[in-house]
Amino acid sequence: MHDHLQRVFVGEPRAARIQIVRYICAAADCRATWRILPAFVARHLWRRWTTVARTIAGEPLSATRALVPARTRRRWNARLASAARQLVHILADHDDDHVVTFARVAGFEATRRDLVELFTAGRVLGVHGLADIAAAIHELERGVRLM
């Protein structure tokens, strides 16, 4: 362990803080840094996956929408409406025949939202929600994001 820092979730009560541990590679020629986030944190979105899921599902204002600005909701929905071609290519090259079949069913013209809906309906890779889908995609190809 190198050090740690506090992350405050955007739009949630001040008490909603988590501790993030950072690690630095011990190899003198590397010195890369990693942050290990808990699975319930939406990477790069500064929110919990449950907040993201409720928001893109369009739950009433009294729930999560009041915490997420309209501009952010539009950005998330636009990202989900974008092409999932790269994600489908990654899935189509998977070792598991079920995942390859899933990619074939989704097709290269699918949007990211189409993938989310197909993933959750078919429970591909044992996923149940956005956090599971994002984790599965990240595991298959580091750096590729669902949202």
C-alpha positions in Angstrom: 0.0 0.0 0.0 1.3 3.5 -0.9 -1.4 5.7 0.7 -5.1 6.2 0.8 -7.6 9.0 0.1 -11.2 9.8 0.8 -13.7 9.8 -2.0 -16.9 11.7 -1.5 -19.8 10.7 -3.7 -21.3 13.6 -5.7 -24.8 14.6 -4.7 -25.0 12.3 -1.7 -25.0 13.2 2.0 -21.6 14.2 3.4 -21.5 11.0 5.4 -21.2 9.1 2.1 -17.5 8.7 2.0 -15.3 5.8 1.3 -11.6 5.2 1.7 -9.6 4.4 -1.5 -6.3 2.6 -1.2 -3.6 3.4 -3.7 -0.8 1.0 -4.6 2.5 1.7 -6.4 4.4 -1.0 -8.3 7.6 -1.9 -6.5 9.6 -2.3 -9.8 11.9 0.6 -10.1 11.3 1.0 -13.8 7.5 0.9 -13.5 6.2 2.8 -10.5 2.6 2.5 -11.9 -0.2 3.5 -9.5 -3.5 1.6 -9.0 -6.6 2.6 -7.1 -8.8 -0.2 -5.9 -12.4 0.8 -5.9 -15.2 -1.2 -4.2 -17.6 -2.8 -6.7 -20.5 -0.5 -5.8 -18.6 2.5 -7.0 -19.2 3.6 -10.6 -15.7 4.1 -12.0 -15.2 7.6 -13.5 -18.7 8.7 -12.5 -18.2 9.5 -8.8 -21.4 7.9 -7.8 -22.8 4.6 -6.6 -23.9 2.2 -9.3 -27.4 2.1 -7.6 -27.7 5.9 -8.2 -26.6 5.6 -11.8 -29.1 2.7 -12.4 -32.0 4.5 -10.8 -31.2 7.6 -12.7 -31.0 6.1 -16.2 -34.1 4.0 -15.4 -36.0 7.3 -15.0 -37.1 6.9 -11.4 -39.3 9.7 -10.1 -37.7 13.0 -8.9 -38.2 12.1 -5.3 -35.8 9.2 -5.6 -32.3 9.7 -7.1 -33.1 12.2 -9.8 -33.1 15.1 -7.4 -29.4 14.2 -6.6 -28.3 14.0 -10.2 -28.3 17.2 -12.3 -30.2 17.2 -15.6 -26.9 17.7 -17.6 -25.4 14.6 -16.0 -28.6 12.5 -16.7 -28.4 13.6 -20.4 -24.7 12.7 -20.6 -25.3 9.2 -19.1 -28.3 8.6 -21.4 -26.3 9.8 -24.4 -23.5 7.4 -23.5 -26.0 4.5 -23.3 -27.5 5.5 -26.6 -24.0 5.4 -28.3 -22.8 2.5 -30.3 -21.5 -0.6 -28.5 -19.5 -1.9 -31.4 -16.2 -2.0 -29.4 -17.9 -3.8 -26.5 -19.6 -6.3 -28.9 -16.2 -7.0 -30.5 -14.7 -7.7 -27.1 -17.5 -10.0 -26.2 -17.4 -11.8 -29.6 -13.8 -12.7 -28.9 -14.5 -14.3 -25.5 -13.6 -17.9 -24.6 -17.1 -18.7 -23.3 -19.5 -19.8 -26.1 -22.5 -18.2 -24.2 -20.8 -14.9 -24.3 -20.0 -15.2 -28.0 -23.6 -16.2 -28.7 -24.7 -13.2 -26.7 -22.5 -10.9 -28.8 -24.0 -12.4 -32.0 -27.5 -11.9 -30.7 -26.7 -8.3 -29.7 -25.1 -7.5 -33.1 -22.6 -4.9 -34.0 -25.3 -2.2 -34.4 -26.4 -2.5 -30.8 -26.3 0.5 -28.4 -24.8 0.3 -24.9 -28.4 0.4 -23.5 -29.2 -2.6 -25.7 -26.3 -4.5 -24.2 -27.4 -3.6 -20.7 -30.9 -4.8 -21.3 -29.8 -8.0 -23.0 -27.2 -8.7 -20.2 -29.7 -8.3 -17.4 -32.5 -10.2 -19.3 -30.2 -13.2 -20.1 -27.9 -13.0 -17.0 -24.9 -13.4 -19.3 -21.7 -13.9 -17.2 -23.9 -14.1 -14.1 -24.5 -10.3 -14.2 -27.6 -8.7 -12.6 -27.1 -5.0 -13.0 -24.9 -2.1 -14.2 -22.2 -2.8 -11.7 -21.9 -6.4 -12.8 -21.9 -5.5 -16.5 -19.3 -2.8 -16.1 -17.1 -5.2 -14.0 -17.4 -8.0 -16.6 -16.5 -5.7 -19.4 -13.6 -4.2 -17.5 -12.4 -7.7 -16.7 -12.5 -8.7 -20.3 -10.7 -5.6 -21.5 -9.1 -3.1 -19.1 -9.8 0.5 -19.7 -13.0 -0.1 -21.7 -16.0 1.5 -20.0 -19.7 0.7 -20.1 -20.5 4.4 -19.4 
